[in-house]
Amino acid sequence: MALRHKLEDEIDSELKREENGYCDGGDIGSGTINMYFNVKDVGRAIKSINKSLQRKKLTDKAVIAQRIGEDIEVLQPNNYGRPFEY
C-alpha cells in the first residue's frame, strides 16, 4: 500500500477513535502528498497527525494547514514563510 494511503488510514483511525473527525481523501503529484481531513478540534487533530508523522519520520517534511473560507492558514511549521500551495 502506498505511503499516502497508509498515513490516511492511520490518521483516519485515530481521528475516529477520538471522535474528532475523519479523512476526506487526498491526492499525490508534483512531489507532494496532500491529505484532507474534516475535524472538530484542530489542535487535537494536529496532535494525532503529528503522532503518525513521527512514526514515519516525516514530521520535518510536513505542512499542516487549514482552510478558513477561501483562505488557507499554515499552522505548522510556524516559520513556513511562503504562500501555501497544493
N, CA, C and O atoms as a GROMACS GRO file, in nm:
protein
  344
    1MET      N    1   0.085  -0.118   0.000
    1MET     CA    2   0.000   0.000   0.000
    1MET      C    3   0.090   0.124   0.000
    1MET      O    4   0.192   0.127   0.068
    2ALA      N    5   0.053   0.224  -0.073
    2ALA     CA    6   0.132   0.345  -0.086
    2ALA      C    7   0.135   0.422   0.047
    2ALA      O    8   0.044   0.411   0.129
    3LEU      N    9   0.242   0.498   0.065
    3LEU     CA   10   0.259   0.576   0.187
    3LEU      C   11   0.138   0.664   0.215
    3LEU      O   12   0.092   0.670   0.329
    4ARG      N   13   0.088   0.732   0.113
    4ARG     CA   14  -0.028   0.821   0.134
    4ARG      C   15  -0.145   0.745   0.194
    4ARG      O   16  -0.207   0.792   0.290
    5HIS      N   17  -0.176   0.630   0.138
    5HIS     CA   18  -0.290   0.553   0.187
    5HIS      C   19  -0.267   0.501   0.329
    5HIS      O   20  -0.360   0.497   0.410
    6LYS      N   21  -0.144   0.461   0.359
    6LYS     CA   22  -0.114   0.415   0.495
    6LYS      C   23  -0.132   0.527   0.595
    6LYS      O   24  -0.193   0.508   0.700
    7LEU      N   25  -0.080   0.646   0.562
    7LEU     CA   26  -0.096   0.760   0.652
    7LEU      C   27  -0.242   0.800   0.666
    7LEU      O   28  -0.290   0.825   0.777
    8GLU      N   29  -0.313   0.806   0.554
    8GLU     CA   30  -0.456   0.840   0.559
    8GLU      C   31  -0.531   0.745   0.651
    8GLU      O   32  -0.609   0.788   0.736
    9ASP      N   33  -0.508   0.615   0.634
    9ASP     CA   34  -0.577   0.515   0.715
    9ASP      C   35  -0.542   0.529   0.863
    9ASP      O   36  -0.630   0.521   0.949
   10GLU      N   37  -0.414   0.549   0.892
   10GLU     CA   38  -0.369   0.560   1.030
   10GLU      C   39  -0.429   0.684   1.098
   10GLU      O   40  -0.481   0.676   1.209
   11ILE      N   41  -0.420   0.798   1.030
   11ILE     CA   42  -0.473   0.922   1.088
   11ILE      C   43  -0.625   0.916   1.097
   11ILE      O   44  -0.683   0.960   1.196
   12ASP      N   45  -0.690   0.862   0.995
   12ASP     CA   46  -0.835   0.847   0.995
   12ASP      C   47  -0.880   0.763   1.115
   12ASP      O   48  -0.976   0.799   1.184
   13SER      N   49  -0.812   0.653   1.140
   13SER     CA   50  -0.847   0.566   1.253
   13SER      C   51  -0.832   0.640   1.385
   13SER      O   52  -0.917   0.629   1.473
   14GLU      N   53  -0.724   0.715   1.398
   14GLU     CA   54  -0.700   0.790   1.522
   14GLU      C   55  -0.806   0.898   1.542
   14GLU      O   56  -0.858   0.913   1.653
   15LEU      N   57  -0.837   0.972   1.438
   15LEU     CA   58  -0.939   1.077   1.448
   15LEU      C   59  -1.076   1.018   1.484
   15LEU      O   60  -1.147   1.073   1.568
   16LYS      N   61  -1.110   0.908   1.422
   16LYS     CA   62  -1.239   0.843   1.452
   16LYS      C   63  -1.240   0.788   1.593
   16LYS      O   64  -1.341   0.799   1.663
   17ARG      N   65  -1.130   0.729   1.636
   17ARG     CA   66  -1.121   0.675   1.772
   17ARG      C   67  -1.143   0.786   1.874
   17ARG      O   68  -1.209   0.765   1.976
   18GLU      N   69  -1.088   0.904   1.846
   18GLU     CA   70  -1.104   1.018   1.935
   18GLU      C   71  -1.235   1.095   1.911
   18GLU      O   72  -1.262   1.195   1.978
   19GLU      N   73  -1.315   1.047   1.816
   19GLU     CA   74  -1.439   1.115   1.777
   19GLU      C   75  -1.413   1.261   1.743
   19GLU      O   76  -1.486   1.351   1.785
   20ASN      N   77  -1.306   1.281   1.665
   20ASN     CA   78  -1.263   1.417   1.630
   20ASN      C   79  -1.263   1.441   1.479
   20ASN      O   80  -1.216   1.547   1.436
   21GLY      N   81  -1.312   1.350   1.399
   21GLY     CA   82  -1.317   1.374   1.255
   21GLY      C   83  -1.284   1.252   1.173
   21GLY      O   84  -1.291   1.139   1.221
   22TYR      N   85  -1.247   1.278   1.047
   22TYR     CA   86  -1.219   1.169   0.954
   22TYR      C   87  -1.140   1.222   0.834
   22TYR      O   88  -1.134   1.342   0.810
   23CYS      N   89  -1.080   1.129   0.761
   23CYS     CA   90  -1.007   1.162   0.639
   23CYS      C   91  -1.107   1.177   0.525
   23CYS      O   92  -1.199   1.096   0.510
   24ASP      N   93  -1.090   1.281   0.447
   24ASP     CA   94  -1.180   1.309   0.336
   24ASP      C   95  -1.109   1.295   0.201
   24ASP      O   96  -1.147   1.358   0.102
   25GLY      N   97  -1.006   1.209   0.197
   25GLY     CA   98  -0.937   1.183   0.071
   25GLY      C   99  -0.802   1.251   0.063
   25GLY      O  100  -0.752   1.306   0.160
   26GLY      N  101  -0.746   1.245  -0.056
   26GLY     CA  102  -0.616   1.304  -0.078
   26GLY      C  103  -0.574   1.289  -0.223
   26GLY      O  104  -0.647   1.233  -0.305
   27ASP      N  105  -0.456   1.340  -0.251
   27ASP     CA  106  -0.400   1.325  -0.385
   27ASP      C  107  -0.249   1.330  -0.376
   27ASP      O  108  -0.192   1.365  -0.272
   28ILE      N  109  -0.186   1.296  -0.484
   28ILE     CA  110  -0.040   1.294  -0.489
   28ILE      C  111   0.003   1.342  -0.627
   28ILE      O  112  -0.061   1.312  -0.728
   29GLY      N  113   0.111   1.417  -0.631
   29GLY     CA  114   0.164   1.465  -0.757
   29GLY      C  115   0.261   1.579  -0.736
   29GLY      O  116   0.260   1.644  -0.632
   30SER      N  117   0.344   1.603  -0.834
   30SER     CA  118   0.443   1.711  -0.830
   30SER      C  119   0.530   1.706  -0.704
   30SER      O  120   0.568   1.809  -0.650
   31GLY      N  121   0.560   1.585  -0.658
   31GLY     CA  122   0.647   1.568  -0.542
   31GLY      C  123   0.582   1.593  -0.407
   31GLY      O  124   0.652   1.602  -0.306
   32THR      N  125   0.449   1.602  -0.404
   32THR     CA  126   0.380   1.626  -0.276
   32THR      C  127   0.269   1.524  -0.256
   32THR      O  128   0.216   1.465  -0.350
   33ILE      N  129   0.235   1.505  -0.130
   33ILE     CA  130   0.119   1.426  -0.092
   33ILE      C  131   0.026   1.522  -0.019
   33ILE      O  132   0.068   1.590   0.075
   34ASN      N  133  -0.098   1.527  -0.059
   34ASN     CA  134  -0.199   1.608   0.008
   34ASN      C  135  -0.304   1.516   0.067
   34ASN      O  136  -0.353   1.425   0.001
   35MET      N  137  -0.336   1.541   0.194
   35MET     CA  138  -0.443   1.466   0.260
   35MET      C  139  -0.538   1.568   0.321
   35MET      O  140  -0.496   1.671   0.373
   36TYR      N  141  -0.667   1.537   0.314
   36TYR     CA  142  -0.770   1.628   0.360
   36TYR      C  143  -0.847   1.564   0.474
   36TYR      O  144  -0.887   1.447   0.466
   37PHE      N  145  -0.868   1.642   0.580
   37PHE     CA  146  -0.938   1.592   0.697
   37PHE      C  147  -1.046   1.690   0.738
   37PHE      O  148  -1.026   1.811   0.732
   38ASN      N  149  -1.159   1.639   0.780
   38ASN     CA  150  -1.265   1.718   0.844
   38ASN      C  151  -1.255   1.688   0.992
   38ASN      O  152  -1.268   1.573   1.034
   39VAL      N  153  -1.231   1.791   1.072
   39VAL     CA  154  -1.212   1.770   1.215
   39VAL      C  155  -1.295   1.867   1.297
   39VAL      O  156  -1.335   1.973   1.249
   40LYS      N  157  -1.321   1.827   1.421
   40LYS     CA  158  -1.395   1.912   1.514
   40LYS      C  159  -1.301   2.006   1.588
   40LYS      O  160  -1.331   2.125   1.602
   41ASP      N  161  -1.188   1.953   1.636
   41ASP     CA  162  -1.092   2.030   1.716
   41ASP      C  163  -0.957   2.025   1.646
   41ASP      O  164  -0.890   1.922   1.646
   42VAL      N  165  -0.918   2.137   1.588
   42VAL     CA  166  -0.795   2.143   1.508
   42VAL      C  167  -0.672   2.111   1.593
   42VAL      O  168  -0.585   2.036   1.548
   43GLY      N  169  -0.663   2.165   1.713
   43GLY     CA  170  -0.547   2.140   1.799
   43GLY      C  171  -0.528   1.993   1.829
   43GLY      O  172  -0.416   1.941   1.821
   44ARG      N  173  -0.636   1.924   1.864
   44ARG     CA  174  -0.628   1.780   1.890
   44ARG      C  175  -0.593   1.704   1.764
   44ARG      O  176  -0.516   1.607   1.768
   45ALA      N  177  -0.647   1.747   1.650
   45ALA     CA  178  -0.618   1.679   1.523
   45ALA      C  179  -0.470   1.691   1.488
   45ALA      O  180  -0.410   1.595   1.439
   46ILE      N  181  -0.411   1.807   1.511
   46ILE     CA  182  -0.269   1.825   1.482
   46ILE      C  183  -0.186   1.728   1.564
   46ILE      O  184  -0.089   1.672   1.513
   47LYS      N  185  -0.222   1.708   1.690
   47LYS     CA  186  -0.150   1.611   1.774
   47LYS      C  187  -0.161   1.471   1.716
   47LYS      O  188  -0.062   1.398   1.712
   48SER      N  189  -0.279   1.432   1.670
   48SER     CA  190  -0.299   1.299   1.610
   48SER      C  191  -0.218   1.285   1.482
   48SER      O  192  -0.153   1.183   1.459
   49ILE      N  193  -0.222   1.388   1.400
   49ILE     CA  194  -0.148   1.385   1.273
   49ILE      C  195   0.002   1.375   1.301
   49ILE      O  196   0.072   1.296   1.237
   50ASN      N  197   0.050   1.454   1.396
   50ASN     CA  198   0.194   1.452   1.427
   50ASN      C  199   0.240   1.318   1.481
   50ASN      O  200   0.353   1.277   1.454
   51LYS      N  201   0.156   1.248   1.558
   51LYS     CA  202   0.192   1.115   1.606
   51LYS      C  203   0.223   1.023   1.489
   51LYS      O  204   0.323   0.952   1.490
   52SER      N  205   0.136   1.024   1.389
   52SER     CA  206   0.156   0.938   1.272
   52SER      C  207   0.279   0.981   1.194
   52SER      O  208   0.358   0.898   1.149
   53LEU      N  209   0.296   1.111   1.177
   53LEU     CA  210   0.412   1.161   1.104
   53LEU      C  211   0.543   1.125   1.175
   53LEU      O  212   0.641   1.092   1.109
   54GLN      N  213   0.544   1.132   1.307
   54GLN     CA  214   0.663   1.096   1.383
   54GLN      C  215   0.699   0.949   1.366
   54GLN      O  216   0.816   0.915   1.351
   55ARG      N  217   0.597   0.863   1.367
   55ARG     CA  218   0.623   0.720   1.349
   55ARG      C  219   0.686   0.692   1.213
   55ARG      O  220   0.765   0.598   1.199
   56LYS      N  221   0.653   0.772   1.114
   56LYS     CA  222   0.706   0.753   0.978
   56LYS      C  223   0.828   0.842   0.952
   56LYS      O  224   0.882   0.843   0.841
   57LYS      N  225   0.871   0.916   1.055
   57LYS     CA  226   0.985   1.009   1.044
   57LYS      C  227   0.963   1.112   0.933
   57LYS      O  228   1.054   1.139   0.854
   58LEU      N  229   0.843   1.168   0.929
   58LEU     CA  230   0.807   1.265   0.825
   58LEU      C  231   0.770   1.402   0.881
   58LEU      O  232   0.729   1.490   0.805
   59THR      N  233   0.784   1.422   1.011
   59THR     CA  234   0.740   1.546   1.072
   59THR      C  235   0.806   1.668   1.009
   59THR      O  236   0.741   1.770   0.986
   60ASP      N  237   0.936   1.659   0.981
   60ASP     CA  238   1.009   1.774   0.927
   60ASP      C  239   0.973   1.804   0.781
   60ASP      O  240   1.011   1.910   0.730
   61LYS      N  241   0.903   1.715   0.714
   61LYS     CA  242   0.864   1.736   0.574
   61LYS      C  243   0.719   1.780   0.558
   61LYS      O  244   0.675   1.811   0.448
   62ALA      N  245   0.645   1.782   0.669
   62ALA     CA  246   0.501   1.805   0.662
   62ALA      C  247   0.466   1.953   0.680
   62ALA      O  248   0.532   2.027   0.753
   63VAL      N  249   0.360   1.991   0.610
   63VAL     CA  250   0.298   2.122   0.629
   63VAL      C  251   0.152   2.094   0.663
   63VAL      O  252   0.083   2.022   0.591
   64ILE      N  253   0.107   2.151   0.773
   64ILE     CA  254  -0.032   2.135   0.815
   64ILE      C  255  -0.100   2.270   0.799
   64ILE      O  256  -0.054   2.370   0.853
   65ALA      N  257  -0.210   2.272   0.726
   65ALA     CA  258  -0.281   2.397   0.700
   65ALA      C  259  -0.430   2.374   0.718
   65ALA      O  260  -0.478   2.261   0.713
   66GLN      N  261  -0.502   2.483   0.738
   66GLN     CA  262  -0.648   2.473   0.746
   66GLN      C  263  -0.710   2.577   0.654
   66GLN      O  264  -0.658   2.687   0.635
   67ARG      N  265  -0.822   2.538   0.597
   67ARG     CA  266  -0.898   2.630   0.512
   67ARG      C  267  -0.997   2.705   0.600
   67ARG      O  268  -1.071   2.646   0.678
   68ILE      N  269  -0.995   2.836   0.584
   68ILE     CA  270  -1.091   2.922   0.652
   68ILE      C  271  -1.157   3.005   0.543
   68ILE      O  272  -1.101   3.102   0.494
   69GLY      N  273  -1.278   2.964   0.505
   69GLY     CA  274  -1.345   3.028   0.391
   69GLY      C  275  -1.264   3.003   0.265
   69GLY      O  276  -1.242   2.887   0.229
   70GLU      N  277  -1.222   3.106   0.200
   70GLU     CA  278  -1.139   3.093   0.079
   70GLU      C  279  -0.990   3.098   0.109
   70GLU      O  280  -0.908   3.074   0.020
   71ASP      N  281  -0.954   3.128   0.233
   71ASP     CA  282  -0.813   3.142   0.272
   71ASP      C  283  -0.759   3.012   0.328
   71ASP      O  284  -0.833   2.928   0.380
   72ILE      N  285  -0.627   2.997   0.318
   72ILE     CA  286  -0.560   2.883   0.377
   72ILE      C  287  -0.455   2.936   0.473
   72ILE      O  288  -0.371   3.018   0.436
   73GLU      N  289  -0.460   2.888   0.597
   73GLU     CA  290  -0.367   2.929   0.701
   73GLU      C  291  -0.275   2.812   0.734
   73GLU      O  292  -0.322   2.704   0.769
   74VAL      N  293  -0.143   2.834   0.724
   74VAL     CA  294  -0.046   2.731   0.761
   74VAL      C  295  -0.033   2.732   0.913
   74VAL      O  296  -0.004   2.836   0.973
   75LEU      N  297  -0.054   2.616   0.973
   75LEU     CA  298  -0.046   2.600   1.118
   75LEU      C  299   0.088   2.542   1.163
   75LEU      O  300   0.134   2.567   1.274
   76GLN      N  301   0.149   2.465   1.074
   76GLN     CA  302   0.276   2.401   1.106
   76GLN      C  303   0.352   2.379   0.977
   76GLN      O  304   0.293   2.329   0.882
   77PRO      N  305   0.478   2.413   0.968
   77PRO     CA  306   0.563   2.471   1.071
   77PRO      C  307   0.532   2.618   1.094
   77PRO      O  308   0.477   2.687   1.007
   78ASN      N  309   0.568   2.665   1.211
   78ASN     CA  310   0.541   2.805   1.248
   78ASN      C  311   0.612   2.904   1.156
   78ASN      O  312   0.561   3.013   1.133
   79ASN      N  313   0.726   2.867   1.105
   79ASN     CA  314   0.807   2.957   1.023
   79ASN      C  315   0.797   2.926   0.873
   79ASN      O  316   0.895   2.941   0.801
   80TYR      N  317   0.681   2.882   0.827
   80TYR     CA  318   0.666   2.841   0.687
   80TYR      C  319   0.705   2.952   0.591
   80TYR      O  320   0.781   2.926   0.497
   81GLY      N  321   0.657   3.072   0.611
   81GLY     CA  322   0.705   3.189   0.541
   81GLY      C  323   0.679   3.204   0.393
   81GLY      O  324   0.744   3.285   0.327
   82ARG      N  325   0.586   3.128   0.337
   82ARG     CA  326   0.551   3.146   0.195
   82ARG      C  327   0.407   3.104   0.176
   82ARG      O  328   0.351   3.034   0.261
   83PRO      N  329   0.345   3.145   0.067
   83PRO     CA  330   0.206   3.104   0.043
   83PRO      C  331   0.195   2.951   0.032
   83PRO      O  332   0.282   2.886  -0.026
   84PHE      N  333   0.090   2.898   0.086
   84PHE     CA  334   0.066   2.753   0.078
   84PHE      C  335   0.012   2.718  -0.059
   84PHE      O  336  -0.079   2.784  -0.110
   85GLU      N  337   0.070   2.615  -0.118
   85GLU     CA  338   0.023   2.566  -0.248
   85GLU      C  339  -0.008   2.418  -0.237
   85GLU      O  340   0.063   2.343  -0.170
   86TYR      N  341  -0.114   2.376  -0.303
   86TYR     CA  342  -0.148   2.233  -0.306
   86TYR      C  343  -0.189   2.192  -0.442
   86TYR      O  344  -0.222   2.075  -0.464
   0.00000   0.00000   0.00000
